[in-house]
Amino acid sequence: MVRLIVTRVQPQAQQWADRFAAHGDDAVVLPLIEVRGLADVSAVSRAWLNLPNYKALMFVSRHAVDYFFLAKPASVPDAKALAAMTTRWWATGPGTAHALLDHGVPVPRLDTPPEQAGQFDSEALWQQVHAQVQPGDKVLIVRGDSVAPDGTSVFDNDQGVGREWLAEHLRQSGAQVDFVVAYQRGAPFWTDVQCALAQSAATDGSVWLFSSAEALGHLQSLLPGQDWSAARAVATHPRIAAAARGLGFGVVTQTRPTWEEVRASVESLT
């Protein structure tokens, strides 16, 4: 049986691994990104208080949603009052969209690519929302801040490319774009056991599952000099697939970021 290495952020990594296990697969959790809240959430609180001034809020991930709502001031109206607002809520994919719905965002106010879309990113979202945007509109992009081990901010090749692409298209349409950081992302601190597992999975036929190009950067930092030419991977976006090939993975398959299609891609490799 081929072992699957699930590298998603927790708790999604464990959820995916459990689902694979329920279908008889050998799946191991080895997260390559950790997320954490901010010590100072005042900027997020101010964003909540200014919510009626925005035409739309765009969330880069479900973690952006969760941490944004976690910092909601007590004075902000509940979900029923949110439904009365004209503000739109934009999500790049189904996971982010479901998180918004879980927090009470009404379905009629939610914009996201259809689940049958070829990919889930800022480009696909723009196809859904560009007609809404008028000159003078204000849009808030809720994002994470990628941090190095020393605490300094670093550019996020995953969400950074997409959100800047979207921001530029919004500006070209005459909109004002604001950003707010709702959480931090960084590399995990692996134990010796986790390092040994990863080194073994580089050569033993395991299939790595990647949903982030940033994760591949962390993998390179965690195992510098590792030979990946015998390793196999399934990637859920062209940028991620390119990053895996750039790191040296010998076999890289690209697929849509749904569990069903990831599993189908894994089966095609076995």
C-alpha positions as CSV (number, residue, x, y, z in Angstrom):
1,M,0.0,0.0,0.0
2,V,1.3,3.4,-1.0
3,R,1.7,5.9,1.9
4,L,0.2,9.4,1.5
5,I,1.9,12.4,3.1
6,V,-0.7,15.0,3.9
7,T,1.0,18.4,4.3
8,R,-2.0,20.7,4.8
9,V,-2.4,23.0,7.7
10,Q,-4.0,21.5,10.8
11,P,-6.8,20.7,11.5
12,Q,-7.5,20.1,7.8
13,A,-4.5,17.8,7.5
14,Q,-5.9,15.4,10.0
15,Q,-9.4,15.6,8.5
16,W,-8.0,14.7,5.1
17,A,-5.9,11.9,6.6
18,D,-8.9,10.5,8.4
19,R,-10.9,10.5,5.3
20,F,-8.2,8.7,3.4
21,A,-7.9,6.1,6.2
22,A,-11.7,5.6,6.1
23,H,-11.2,4.5,2.4
24,G,-8.4,2.1,3.3
25,D,-5.5,4.4,2.5
26,D,-2.3,4.7,4.5
27,A,-2.2,8.5,5.2
28,V,0.3,10.3,7.5
29,V,0.0,13.8,8.6
30,L,3.1,16.0,8.2
31,P,2.0,19.6,8.1
32,L,4.4,22.0,6.4
33,I,2.7,25.2,7.5
34,E,1.5,26.3,11.0
35,V,-0.9,29.1,11.6
36,R,-1.4,31.2,14.7
37,G,-3.3,34.3,15.9
38,L,-2.0,37.8,16.3
39,A,-0.8,39.3,19.5
40,D,-2.5,42.6,18.5
41,V,-5.9,42.3,16.7
42,S,-6.7,46.1,16.8
43,A,-6.4,46.4,13.0
44,V,-8.9,43.6,12.6
45,S,-11.2,45.2,15.1
46,R,-11.1,48.5,13.2
47,A,-11.9,46.6,10.0
48,W,-15.0,45.2,11.6
49,L,-16.1,48.6,12.7
50,N,-15.7,49.9,9.2
51,L,-17.5,47.0,7.6
52,P,-20.4,49.0,6.2
53,N,-18.0,51.1,4.2
54,Y,-16.8,48.2,2.1
55,K,-18.4,46.9,-1.1
56,A,-16.8,43.6,-0.5
57,L,-14.4,41.6,1.8
58,M,-12.2,39.0,0.1
59,F,-10.7,36.2,2.2
60,V,-7.5,34.4,1.1
61,S,-8.2,31.2,3.1
62,R,-10.5,29.6,5.7
63,H,-7.9,30.6,8.3
64,A,-8.4,34.3,7.3
65,V,-12.1,33.8,7.9
66,D,-11.7,32.1,11.3
67,Y,-9.3,34.5,12.7
68,F,-11.2,37.5,11.3
69,F,-14.4,36.4,13.1
70,L,-12.4,35.5,16.2
71,A,-11.4,39.2,16.5
72,K,-14.9,40.5,16.0
73,P,-15.7,43.2,18.6
74,A,-18.7,42.6,20.9
75,S,-20.3,45.8,19.6
76,V,-20.5,44.5,16.0
77,P,-24.0,43.2,15.0
78,D,-24.7,39.5,14.9
79,A,-25.3,37.4,11.8
80,K,-28.9,38.6,11.3
81,A,-27.7,42.2,11.1
82,L,-24.9,41.1,8.7
83,A,-27.6,39.8,6.4
84,A,-29.1,43.3,6.2
85,M,-25.8,44.8,5.0
86,T,-25.0,45.2,1.3
87,T,-21.4,44.1,1.8
88,R,-20.4,41.1,-0.3
89,W,-18.2,38.3,1.0
90,W,-15.7,36.8,-1.5
91,A,-14.0,33.4,-1.2
92,T,-11.5,31.9,-3.5
93,G,-12.6,28.3,-2.9
94,P,-15.1,26.0,-1.3
95,G,-13.2,25.6,2.0
96,T,-13.2,29.4,2.5
97,A,-16.8,29.7,1.4
98,H,-17.9,27.0,3.9
99,A,-16.1,28.8,6.7
100,L,-17.9,32.0,5.9
101,L,-21.2,30.2,5.9
102,D,-20.3,28.5,9.2
103,H,-19.8,32.0,10.7
104,G,-23.2,33.2,9.6
105,V,-22.6,34.9,6.3
106,P,-25.8,34.6,4.3
107,V,-25.7,32.6,1.1
108,P,-27.0,35.5,-1.1
109,R,-24.1,37.7,0.0
110,L,-21.4,35.1,-0.8
111,D,-19.4,35.0,-4.0
112,T,-17.1,32.1,-4.9
113,P,-16.1,30.1,-7.9
114,P,-18.5,27.2,-8.5
115,E,-17.4,23.9,-7.1
116,Q,-17.0,22.4,-10.6
117,A,-14.6,25.2,-11.5
118,G,-11.2,24.1,-13.0
119,Q,-9.3,25.9,-10.2
120,F,-9.9,27.9,-7.0
121,D,-7.9,31.1,-6.9
122,S,-8.1,34.9,-7.3
123,E,-8.3,34.6,-11.1
124,A,-11.3,32.3,-10.9
125,L,-12.9,34.5,-8.2
126,W,-12.5,37.6,-10.4
127,Q,-14.5,36.0,-13.1
128,Q,-17.4,35.8,-10.6
129,V,-17.2,39.3,-9.1
130,H,-15.7,41.7,-11.7
131,A,-19.1,42.9,-12.8
132,Q,-19.9,44.0,-9.3
133,V,-17.0,46.5,-9.0
134,Q,-17.6,50.1,-9.7
135,P,-15.2,53.1,-9.6
136,G,-15.0,54.4,-6.0
137,D,-15.9,51.0,-4.4
138,K,-13.8,49.9,-1.4
139,V,-12.6,46.3,-1.1
140,L,-10.9,44.8,1.9
141,I,-8.6,41.8,1.4
142,V,-8.2,39.7,4.6
143,R,-5.0,37.9,4.6
144,G,-2.3,36.1,6.6
145,D,1.2,37.3,7.2
146,S,4.0,34.8,6.4
147,V,6.8,35.0,9.0
148,A,10.3,33.6,9.1
149,P,11.6,31.9,12.3
150,D,13.1,35.2,13.4
151,G,9.6,36.8,13.3
152,T,10.2,38.9,10.2
153,S,7.6,39.0,7.4
154,V,8.4,37.2,4.2
155,F,6.5,37.2,0.9
156,D,3.9,34.4,0.5
157,N,4.3,32.9,-2.9
158,D,0.8,31.2,-2.6
159,Q,-1.6,33.8,-1.5
160,G,0.7,36.8,-2.2
161,V,0.7,36.3,-6.0
162,G,-3.1,35.8,-6.1
163,R,-4.1,38.7,-3.9
164,E,-1.8,41.2,-5.6
165,W,-3.2,40.1,-8.9
166,L,-6.7,40.6,-7.7
167,A,-5.8,44.0,-6.0
168,E,-4.3,45.2,-9.3
169,H,-7.4,44.3,-11.3
170,L,-9.6,46.0,-8.7
171,R,-7.6,49.2,-8.9
172,Q,-7.8,49.1,-12.7
173,S,-11.5,49.0,-12.2
174,G,-11.4,52.1,-10.1
175,A,-11.8,50.5,-6.7
176,Q,-9.8,51.3,-3.6
177,V,-8.1,48.2,-2.0
178,D,-7.3,47.9,1.6
179,F,-5.5,45.0,3.4
180,V,-5.8,43.6,6.9
181,V,-3.7,40.8,8.4
182,A,-5.8,38.4,10.5
183,Y,-3.3,35.7,11.3
184,Q,0.3,34.5,10.9
185,R,1.7,31.6,8.9
186,G,5.1,30.0,9.3
187,A,7.2,26.9,9.0
188,P,6.6,24.1,11.5
189,F,9.2,22.9,14.0
190,W,9.8,19.3,13.2
191,T,10.8,16.6,15.7
192,D,13.6,14.1,14.8
193,V,10.8,11.5,14.1
194,Q,9.1,13.8,11.6
195,C,12.4,14.6,9.9
196,A,13.2,10.9,9.6
197,L,9.7,10.2,8.2
198,A,10.1,12.9,5.6
199,Q,13.5,11.6,4.5
200,S,12.1,8.1,4.2
201,A,9.2,9.4,2.1
202,A,11.6,11.1,-0.3
203,T,12.7,7.7,-1.6
204,D,10.2,5.0,-0.6
205,G,7.5,5.6,-3.1
206,S,5.2,7.7,-0.9
207,V,3.0,10.3,-2.6
208,W,3.2,13.8,-1.2
209,L,0.0,15.9,-1.3
210,F,0.7,19.6,-1.7
211,S,-1.9,22.4,-1.5
212,S,0.7,25.3,-1.1
213,A,3.8,26.4,-2.8
214,E,4.9,28.0,0.5
215,A,4.8,24.5,2.0
216,L,7.4,23.4,-0.5
217,G,9.6,26.3,0.5
218,H,9.4,25.2,4.1
219,L,10.2,21.6,3.1
220,Q,13.4,22.8,1.4
221,S,14.3,24.7,4.5
222,L,13.6,21.7,6.8
223,L,15.5,19.2,4.7
224,P,18.2,21.2,3.0
225,G,20.1,19.3,0.3
226,Q,17.6,16.4,0.2
227,D,17.4,14.6,-3.1
228,W,13.7,14.5,-4.3
229,S,14.3,12.9,-7.7
230,A,12.7,9.7,-6.6
231,A,9.7,11.4,-4.9
232,R,6.2,11.7,-6.2
233,A,3.7,14.5,-5.6
234,V,0.1,15.6,-6.3
235,A,-0.3,19.4,-6.5
236,T,-3.6,21.3,-6.5
237,H,-2.5,24.4,-8.6
238,P,-0.1,25.1,-11.5
239,R,2.1,27.3,-9.2
240,I,2.3,24.5,-6.7
241,A,3.2,21.9,-9.3
242,A,5.9,24.2,-10.6
243,A,7.3,24.6,-7.1
244,A,7.4,20.8,-6.6
245,R,9.2,20.4,-9.9
246,G,11.6,23.2,-9.0
247,L,12.4,21.5,-5.8
248,G,13.3,18.4,-7.8
249,F,10.3,16.0,-7.4
250,G,10.6,13.3,-10.0
251,V,6.9,12.8,-10.6
252,V,4.4,15.6,-10.2
253,T,0.7,15.4,-11.0
254,Q,-1.6,18.4,-11.0
255,T,-5.3,18.1,-10.1
256,R,-8.2,20.2,-8.8
257,P,-8.2,20.8,-5.0
258,T,-11.1,18.5,-4.0
259,W,-10.6,15.4,-1.9
260,E,-12.1,13.2,-4.6
261,E,-9.9,14.4,-7.4
262,V,-6.8,14.3,-5.3
263,R,-7.5,10.7,-4.4
264,A,-8.2,9.9,-8.1
265,S,-4.8,11.4,-8.9
266,V,-3.1,9.3,-6.2
267,E,-4.7,6.2,-7.7
268,S,-3.4,7.1,-11.1
269,L,0.1,7.0,-9.7
270,T,-0.2,3.5,-8.1
